[in-house]
């Protein structure tokens, strides 16, 4: 695990944007496509804005990018809570990725069926030989959840499915999520986490004994890839020196 600590969210987003663009650019020099799992929420908005503008926009051959989501709320695309909506507004509408290479999670159908559809898409990309995404971008909630793997939910320990659905009573909402087996096969995983509200969760995830039922972000442990945490000073404020 590599920990990157920056002064504030703005500087953190700049560092992660440069790191992401450099990694994508170097990877596309040695392979034909780049598969990237992106995330919703407020945290990555500045990151996406930076990647969709000069000079970083020109650093990436967007026509060879294949985009996936880590999770989605089962709400219509037009709903502001929809992860894909935000990603299109801040990134995907601004870069020339062929539409057939952007794989949204379908929220117009039953969540279980949507997860099944996504599973089929993933199985079409990645044969069961250990291959997976080139990069997974994820965040962490102040309850230590990541993707839609929330504390004390069965999805945390899913062993076979690559995508699943779940109902969160606390939010009165269905969600669709990737699972640990496929995410942990990624070449690189980057967490973006900032703010004082995340400090306690970050300390638990990085320093406490392994207990993913309490701290689901601990379940993200790459099999052979790299794990990078990009955090600001406030989020890192409780970590041991």
C-alpha positions in Angstrom: 0.0 0.0 0.0 1.2 3.5 -0.9 -0.1 6.5 1.0 -0.1 9.9 -0.7 -0.8 12.8 1.6 -1.4 16.3 0.2 -2.2 19.6 1.8 -5.9 20.0 0.8 -8.5 18.6 -1.5 -7.5 20.9 -4.3 -3.9 19.9 -4.3 -4.8 16.3 -3.8 -7.0 16.3 -6.9 -4.2 17.9 -8.9 -1.8 15.2 -7.8 -4.2 12.3 -8.5 -5.2 13.8 -11.9 -1.5 13.9 -12.9 -0.9 10.4 -11.5 -3.9 9.0 -13.3 -3.1 10.7 -16.7 0.5 9.5 -16.5 -0.5 5.9 -15.7 -3.1 5.8 -18.5 -0.7 7.3 -21.0 2.1 4.9 -20.2 -0.2 1.9 -20.2 -1.7 2.7 -23.6 1.9 2.7 -25.1 2.0 -1.0 -24.4 -1.6 -2.2 -24.8 -4.6 -1.4 -27.0 -7.2 -0.4 -24.4 -7.4 0.9 -20.9 -10.2 -0.2 -18.6 -11.1 2.2 -15.8 -13.7 2.0 -13.0 -14.8 5.4 -12.0 -16.9 6.6 -9.0 -19.6 9.1 -8.3 -20.2 11.4 -5.3 -18.7 14.9 -4.7 -15.1 13.9 -4.1 -14.0 13.2 -7.7 -15.6 16.2 -9.3 -12.4 18.3 -9.4 -10.4 15.3 -10.5 -12.7 14.8 -13.5 -12.7 18.5 -14.3 -8.9 18.4 -14.4 -8.7 15.3 -16.6 -11.3 16.8 -19.1 -9.3 20.0 -19.6 -5.9 20.9 -21.0 -3.2 19.9 -20.5 -4.2 16.5 -19.1 -7.0 16.0 -21.6 -4.6 15.8 -24.5 -2.3 13.4 -22.6 -4.8 10.6 -22.9 -6.1 8.8 -26.0 -9.7 8.8 -24.9 -10.8 6.7 -27.9 -9.2 3.7 -26.4 -10.7 4.1 -22.9 -13.3 1.7 -21.6 -15.3 3.1 -18.7 -17.1 1.2 -15.9 -18.7 2.2 -12.6 -17.9 0.8 -9.1 -21.4 1.2 -7.9 -24.7 3.0 -8.6 -27.8 4.1 -6.8 -31.0 2.6 -8.2 -32.4 6.0 -9.2 -33.1 7.3 -12.7 -30.2 8.8 -14.7 -31.7 12.3 -14.5 -31.7 12.1 -10.7 -28.9 14.2 -9.1 -28.0 11.2 -6.9 -27.2 9.1 -9.9 -23.4 8.5 -10.1 -23.3 8.2 -13.9 -25.0 11.6 -14.3 -22.3 13.4 -12.4 -19.5 11.5 -14.3 -21.0 12.5 -17.6 -21.4 16.2 -16.5 -17.8 16.5 -15.2 -15.9 14.2 -17.5 -17.5 11.9 -20.1 -19.4 14.6 -22.0 -16.1 16.5 -22.5 -13.9 13.7 -23.8 -14.2 11.7 -27.1 -14.8 8.2 -25.7 -17.0 6.1 -28.1 -20.4 5.6 -26.4 -20.3 1.8 -26.8 -17.2 1.8 -24.5 -19.0 3.5 -21.6 -20.8 0.9 -19.5 -23.3 2.5 -17.2 -25.2 0.4 -14.7 -28.8 0.3 -15.9 -31.2 1.8 -13.4 -34.3 1.5 -15.5 -34.7 -2.1 -14.6 -34.9 -4.3 -11.5 -31.6 -3.9 -9.6 -31.0 -7.6 -9.5 -31.3 -7.8 -13.2 -29.1 -4.8 -13.7 -26.4 -6.5 -11.6 -26.8 -9.6 -13.7 -26.5 -7.6 -16.9 -23.3 -5.9 -15.6 -21.9 -9.3 -14.7 -22.3 -10.4 -18.3 -20.6 -7.3 -19.6 -17.6 -7.8 -17.2 -17.3 -11.5 -18.1 -17.2 -10.5 -21.7 -14.2 -8.2 -21.0 -12.3 -10.3 -18.6 -12.1 -14.1 -19.0 -11.7 -15.9 -15.8 -7.9 -16.0 -15.9 -7.2 -13.4 -13.3 -7.4 -10.4 -15.6 -9.3 -7.3 -14.5 -9.4 -3.6 -14.7 -6.3 -1.5 -15.4 -7.5 1.0 -12.7 -10.2 1.3 -10.1 -11.0 4.7 -8.7 -12.9 4.5 -5.4 -13.8 6.6 -2.5 -14.6 5.9 1.2 -17.5 7.1 3.3 -17.2 8.3 6.9 -18.6 4.8 7.9 -15.6 3.2 6.0 -17.8 1.9 3.2 -16.4 1.8 -0.4 -18.3 1.0 -3.6 -21.7 0.0 -2.2 -20.1 -2.3 0.3 -21.6 -1.0 3.5 -20.9 -2.2 7.1 -22.6 -5.5 8.0 -23.9 -6.2 4.5 -23.5 -9.6 2.8 -22.1 -8.0 -0.4 -18.8 -7.4 1.5 -18.1 -11.2 1.5 -19.4 -12.1 -2.0 -17.0 -14.7 -3.4 -18.4 -15.6 -6.8 -20.4 -12.7 -8.4 -18.5 -9.7 -9.8 -21.6 -7.5 -9.5 -24.5 -7.7 -7.1 -27.4 -5.6 -5.8 -28.5 -4.9 -2.3 -31.2 -2.9 -0.4 -30.0 -0.5 2.2 -32.6 0.0 4.8 -30.9 3.1 6.2 -31.2 4.8 2.8 -34.5 3.1 1.7 -32.7 2.4 -1.6 -31.4 -0.4 -3.8 -27.9 -0.1 -5.0 -25.8 -2.0 -7.5 -22.1 -2.6 -6.9 -19.0 -4.4 -8.0 -17.6 -6.9 -5.5 -14.2 -7.6 -4.0 -13.3 -10.6 -6.2 -13.2 -8.5 -9.4 -11.9 -5.3 -7.9 -9.1 -7.0 -6.1 -7.8 -8.3 -9.4 -7.2 -4.8 -10.8 -3.7 -3.7 -11.7 -4.0 -0.5 -9.7 -6.6 0.8 -7.2 -6.7 4.4 -6.1 -8.7 5.6 -3.2 -9.6 9.3 -3.1 -10.4 10.5 0.4 -10.4 13.9 2.0 -11.8 15.9 4.9 -11.8 15.7 8.7 -15.1 13.7 8.6 -13.1 10.8 7.0 -10.2 10.8 9.5 -11.6 8.4 12.0 -12.7 5.9 9.3 -9.3 6.1 7.6 -7.5 5.4 10.8 -9.6 2.3 11.4 -9.2 1.0 7.9 -5.4 1.5 7.7 -4.4 0.8 11.3 -7.0 -1.5 13.0 -7.1 -5.2 12.9 -8.8 -6.7 9.8 -12.6 -6.5 10.3 -14.3 -5.7 7.0 -17.8 -6.1 8.5 -17.0 -3.0 10.5 -14.7 -1.3 8.0 -15.6 -2.6 4.5 -12.8 -0.7 2.8 -10.4 -3.2 4.3 -11.8 -5.8 1.9 -10.1 -4.1 -0.9 -6.7 -5.8 -1.0 -5.2 -6.3 -4.5 -4.2 -9.8 -5.3 -1.1 -8.7 -7.2 -1.7 -5.1 -8.1 -1.0 -1.8 -6.4 -3.1 -0.1 -3.8 -2.8 3.7 -3.5 -4.5 5.9 -1.0 -4.7 9.6 -2.0 -5.7 11.6 1.1 -5.4 15.2 2.4 -3.9 16.3 5.7 -7.3 16.5 7.4 -8.2 12.9 6.5 -4.7 11.8 7.6 -4.7 13.7 10.9 -5.4 10.7 13.1 -2.9 8.4 11.5 0.1 7.3 13.5 3.3 9.2 12.6 
